[in-house]
Amino acid sequence: MTNLYECGRCGVVSEASNHLCQPLEVAGREGYCGILAPRDICDSMQESLTFECASCGRPAENKELLCDPHKIR
């Protein structure tokens, strides 16, 4: 199973902890998707994000990390 990480500052989720400012390991999608994320995305992530969850607004690097992904760029 792939490890998943959530940024403790802005809520972005990623499979790579080194992409996040404050990486926190999460058990799986049920641990973050559906829970509202903070809206101020860390500066280092703003340009690389292309997806967010339509149900909770959680931003992510790729659509497989979200339950209802929608492309934002």
N, C-alpha and C positions, 0 to 999 in steps of 0.2 A: 504494500500500500504506500502511496506517495504521501509524504508529509505535507501538511498545509499550514500556512502562516497568515496571521492577520496583523496589520500594523496597529499597534496600541494607541497611536496618535490619531489616525484618520480612518481606520477601518478597511483599507484596501486589503484584498486577499491575494495570495500568490503561492506558487509552489516553491519559490526560492526565497529563503529568509534574507539573503543579502540584497534583495531588491527593496526591502522595507526599512524605514527609519527605526521603528521599535517592534521588531518581529516577536509575535507570541504564537506558539504552536497551538493549533486547534485540532480537535479529533476528526472532524469532517464537516461537510457542508451544513449539516443540521446544527452545528455549533455556531454558525454566523449568519447564514442566509435566512432571511425572515426577520432578523433583528436589525432595527434601523442603525445605520452607520452615521458617524459624524460627517458633516458636509464639507469641511475644510480639508481638502486632500493635500497631503504633503507635497511640497514643491518638486521633489525629486521624482514623483510618480505622475504628475499631471499630464505630461506629454506622452507617456507610454500606455495610458489606460484607453481601452477601446470598448469595454463592455460594462454594463451595470445591470443589476437585477430589477426587473420591472415591478416586482412586488414589494421590495424593501429599499431599493436604491443603493444597495451594496456595490461598490466599484470593484472590478477585478481585472487582472491581466488577460485572462482568457475565459471564453464562455463556458467551458466545462466546470468551472468553479461555482457557477450560479444555477439556481433552480429555474429561473425565468429570465435568461439572458437577452439583452437587447444591445445592439451596436450603438455606440454614442459618437463615433467618429468614422 
